[in-house]
Amino acid sequence: MAYLFTSESVSEGHPDKVADQISDALIDNFLAFDTESKVACETLVTTGQVVLAGEVKSTTYLDVQKIARDTINKIGYTKGEYMFDGNSCGVLSAIHEQSDDISQGVDRGTKEEQGAGDQGMMFGYASNETENFMPLALDLSHRILKVLAELRRENKDITYLRPDSKSQVTIEYSDDNVPQRIDAIVVSTQHDDFDADDVMLAKIRKDIVEILIPRVVANLPEAIQNLFNNDIKYHINPTGKFVIGGPHGDTGLTGRKIIVDTYGGKGAHGGGAFSGKDPSKVDRSAAYATRHIAKNLVAAGVASEVLVQVSYAIGVVEPMGIFIDTYGTCAFNMTDGEIAQKVTELFDMRPFAIEERLKLRAPIYSETAAYGHMGRKNEIVTKSFSQPNGESITLDVELFTWEKLDYVDKVKSAFGL
């Protein structure tokens, strides 16, 4: 029997994502000037206020207030009427030095012996149902909000948009797990108070269905375009008026959108958030490494769908174990346990090895903090940073290294494909 599956996304202006982006902007600035920085930084945002808290061990000094304000302005909170804007909000910092009890378990005589920054389990997932090996419902949800943000910044075809928004896509699948059609799309977007409530709602619905969705569809592969139809159920701002939003409408916290950040409910999640953590924290680095493994396995043809789990004990170098689930889609006669054994031989999952393999001790994290950490474009970009003393630095950094298919040939060789 056919079934429905749903995933959601939230925009860069969603309060939780504002918090994530501030935390990751701090990570990037610390790493830009001191690649050995150890950082765990949480952010809270609410009406007119930003609170920064966490632990840092670094040789550099930053103007954290300026970094927070610049991030907020970049997102688009630049007007007093939003009741939260980068130029006037208060910024309170309660960041302090990292505990020696934690660092002694992580820091070792050589970097290769570096222990895991925490205990826990991390998951990576990949599927061949999209070109970027991501679940389709989540991929479409992200795309909708990226295009909505483009329209907001263009301020041409749609002129009333504010930064906070959410999307949700429901897809009908066949018994053999193949997408058949888009069943429903939900879009809730913050907006200016520009007319009577019923007039605003009608205008917003018309613009989303006739301007936003066609632009999203136009950039999709033909096979995905064919899933869109005239029978899609649209729920546009279903509560009605959405003028009050962002951190004024809801308090935002770092790390509350872990499913949006990963696979939209597909696969599994170990529970650890990413933003605000340097790569010694395996919550982040090992989640990227397992995505890298899963994607290369699927791309190599080992299976059409793969879930990878790795687990660690704090301060221990080697992982507790690696688990593989191919959901019965393995292309040849090999058990998931046998696949896991080969993966263990192919991929060094010690924390420092992950950092080196994926080039994680670089300022590459601000770009991850909205629209998902997985399924993104691997590219090299130039970024500039400055310190309160006037020192500045410009770096070429490689983003989303865990999305590279650089192990496909090694996987094929190991599996005889």
Long-range contacts (C-beta under 8 A, 24 or more apart in sequence): 1-175, 2-172, 2-173, 2-174, 2-175, 2-180, 3-172, 3-173, 4-170, 4-171, 4-172, 4-173, 4-183, 5-137, 5-170, 5-171, 5-173, 5-265, 5-266, 6-137, 6-168, 6-169, 6-170, 6-171, 6-184, 6-265, 7-135, 7-137, 7-138, 7-141, 7-168, 7-169, 7-259, 7-264, 7-265, 7-266, 8-138, 8-141, 8-166, 8-167, 8-168, 8-169, 8-186, 8-259, 8-260, 8-264, 9-138, 9-141, 9-142, 9-144, 9-145, 9-166, 9-167, 9-168, 9-260, 9-264, 9-371, 9-372, 10-145, 10-165, 10-166, 10-167, 10-257, 10-260, 11-145, 11-148, 11-149, 11-163, 11-164, 11-165, 11-166, 11-370, 12-75, 12-76, 12-149, 12-163, 12-369, 12-370, 12-371, 13-75, 13-76, 13-77, 13-149, 13-162, 13-163, 13-164, 13-165, 13-190, 13-245, 13-246, 14-164, 14-165, 14-166, 14-246, 14-252, 14-257, 15-45, 15-46, 15-164, 15-246, 15-247, 15-249, 15-250, 15-251, 15-252, 16-252, 16-253, 16-254, 16-256, 16-257, 17-252, 17-257, 17-369, 17-370, 18-43, 18-45, 18-71, 18-72, 18-75, 18-77, 18-246, 18-247, 18-252, 19-43, 19-44, 19-45, 19-252, 19-253, 19-254, 19-256, 19-275, 20-254, 20-255, 20-257, 20-261, 20-275, 20-276, 20-369, 20-370, 21-71, 21-75, 21-275, 21-366, 21-369, 21-370, 22-50, 22-52, 22-67, 22-68, 22-71, 22-72, 22-254, 23-54, 23-254, 23-275, 23-276, 23-369, 24-275, 24-276, 24-365, 24-366, 24-368, 24-369, 25-67, 25-68, 25-70, 25-71, 25-366, 25-369, 26-52, 26-62, 26-64, 26-67, 26-68, 26-276, 27-275, 27-276, 27-277, 27-278, 27-363, 27-365, 27-366, 28-363, 28-364, 28-365, 28-366, 28-383, 28-385, 29-60, 29-62, 29-67, 29-363, 29-385, 30-56, 30-58, 30-60, 30-62, 30-278, 31-278, 31-361, 31-362, 31-363, 31-365, 32-363, 32-383, 32-385, 32-393, 32-395, 33-58, 33-59, 33-60, 33-62, 33-385, 33-387, 33-391, 33-393, 34-58, 34-59, 34-60, 35-361, 35-362, 36-361, 37-278, 38-98, 38-103, 38-106, 38-117, 38-278, 38-280, 39-276, 39-277, 39-278, 40-98, 40-276, 40-277, 40-278, 40-281, 41-95, 41-254, 41-276, 42-253, 42-254, 42-255, 42-276, 43-68, 43-252, 43-253, 43-254, 43-276, 44-251, 44-252, 44-253, 44-254, 45-84, 45-247, 45-251, 45-252, 45-253, 46-84, 46-247, 46-248, 46-251, 46-252, 47-83, 47-84, 47-247, 47-248, 48-83, 48-84, 48-88, 48-89, 48-90, 48-248, 49-89, 49-90, 49-91, 49-92, 49-247, 50-89, 50-90, 50-91, 50-92, 51-92, 51-94, 52-91, 52-92, 52-93, 52-94, 52-95, 53-94, 53-95, 54-94, 54-95, 54-96, 54-276, 55-95, 55-96, 55-97, 55-98, 55-99, 55-102, 56-95, 56-96, 56-97, 56-98, 57-97, 57-98, 57-103, 60-387, 61-387, 61-388, 61-389, 62-387, 62-388, 63-387, 63-388, 64-91, 64-93, 64-95, 65-91, 65-93, 66-388, 71-366, 75-163, 76-152, 76-153, 76-162, 76-163, 77-163, 77-246, 77-247, 82-162, 82-163, 82-246, 82-248, 83-244, 83-246, 83-248, 84-246, 84-247, 84-248, 102-314, 105-314, 105-315, 106-280, 106-314, 106-315, 108-317, 111-352, 112-350, 112-352, 112-353, 113-317, 113-352, 114-280, 114-317, 114-350, 114-351, 114-352, 115-314, 115-315, 115-316, 115-317, 115-351, 116-282, 116-286, 116-312, 116-313, 116-314, 116-315, 116-316, 116-317, 116-319, 116-351, 117-277, 117-278, 117-280, 117-281, 117-282, 117-283, 117-314, 117-351, 118-272, 118-281, 118-282, 118-283, 118-312, 118-314, 119-311, 119-312, 119-313, 119-314, 120-270, 120-271, 120-272, 120-282, 120-283, 120-311, 120-312, 121-270, 121-309, 121-310, 121-311, 121-312, 122-270, 122-272, 122-282, 122-283, 122-286, 122-287, 122-289, 122-290, 122-309, 122-310, 122-311, 122-312, 123-262, 123-267, 123-268, 123-269, 123-270, 123-287, 123-290, 123-307, 123-308, 123-309, 124-267, 124-287, 124-288, 124-289, 124-290, 124-291, 124-292, 124-293, 124-294, 124-295, 124-307, 124-308, 125-262, 125-263, 125-266, 125-267, 125-268, 125-291, 125-294, 125-306, 125-307, 125-308, 125-374, 126-291, 126-294, 126-295, 126-297, 126-298, 126-299, 126-305, 126-306, 127-266, 127-298, 127-304, 127-305, 127-306, 128-298, 128-304, 128-305, 129-178, 129-179, 130-224, 130-375, 131-221, 132-375, 132-376, 132-403, 133-294, 133-295, 133-298, 133-299, 133-375, 134-263, 134-372, 134-374, 134-375, 135-263, 135-264, 135-265, 135-266, 135-267, 136-169, 136-171, 136-179, 136-224, 137-169, 137-170, 137-171, 137-264, 138-169, 138-260, 138-263, 138-264, 138-265, 138-266, 138-372, 138-375, 139-375, 140-169, 140-171, 140-182, 140-216, 140-224, 141-167, 141-168, 141-169, 141-264, 142-371, 142-372, 142-375, 143-216, 143-219, 143-220, 144-169, 144-185, 144-187, 144-212, 144-213, 144-216, 145-371, 146-371, 147-212, 147-215, 147-216, 148-187, 148-189, 148-212, 151-211, 151-212, 151-215, 157-207, 157-211, 158-207, 158-211, 158-212, 160-191, 160-192, 160-194, 160-200, 160-204, 161-189, 161-190, 161-191, 161-192, 162-189, 162-190, 162-191, 162-192, 162-243, 162-245, 162-246, 163-190, 163-245, 163-246, 164-189, 164-190, 164-242, 164-245, 164-246, 164-249, 165-189, 165-190, 171-227, 177-305, 179-227, 180-227, 181-227, 181-228, 181-229, 181-231, 182-227, 182-228, 182-229, 182-232, 183-232, 183-233, 184-232, 184-233, 184-234, 184-235, 185-213, 185-232, 185-233, 185-234, 185-235, 186-234, 186-235, 186-236, 186-238, 187-212, 187-234, 187-235, 187-236, 187-237, 188-236, 188-237, 188-238, 188-239, 188-242, 189-237, 189-242, 190-242, 190-243, 190-245, 190-246, 190-249, 191-237, 191-242, 191-243, 192-243, 193-241, 193-243, 197-240, 197-241, 200-241, 201-236, 201-237, 201-240, 201-241, 204-236, 204-237, 205-234, 205-236, 205-237, 208-234, 208-236, 209-234, 209-236, 260-372, 261-368, 261-372, 261-373, 261-374, 262-287, 262-372, 262-373, 262-374, 263-374, 267-307, 268-307, 268-309, 270-309, 274-368, 274-373, 275-365, 275-368, 275-369, 278-361, 279-351, 279-354, 279-355, 279-360, 279-361, 280-351, 280-355, 282-310, 282-312, 282-351, 282-354, 285-351, 285-354, 285-355, 285-358, 285-360, 286-310, 286-312, 286-319, 286-349, 286-351, 286-354, 287-373, 288-354, 288-358, 288-360, 288-373, 288-401, 288-402, 289-347, 289-349, 289-354, 289-357, 289-358, 289-402, 291-374, 291-402, 291-403, 292-347, 292-357, 292-358, 292-401, 292-402, 292-403, 292-404, 292-407, 293-343, 293-347, 293-407, 295-402, 295-403, 295-405, 296-405, 296-406, 296-407, 296-408, 296-411, 297-339, 297-343, 297-411, 299-405, 299-408, 300-407, 300-408, 300-411, 300-412, 300-415, 300-417, 301-331, 301-412, 301-417, 302-326, 302-330, 302-331, 302-339, 302-411, 302-415, 302-417, 303-327, 303-329, 303-330, 303-331, 303-339, 304-329, 304-331, 305-329, 308-343, 310-349, 312-351, 317-350, 317-351, 318-349, 318-350, 319-349, 319-350, 322-349, 331-417, 332-415, 332-417, 334-415, 342-414, 342-415, 345-414, 346-407, 346-410, 346-411, 346-414, 347-407, 358-401, 358-402, 359-397, 359-398, 359-401, 360-401, 362-395, 362-397, 362-398, 363-395, 363-397, 364-397, 364-398, 364-399, 364-400, 364-401, 367-399, 367-400, 368-400, 374-402, 374-403, 375-403, 376-400, 376-403, 377-403, 378-403, 378-404
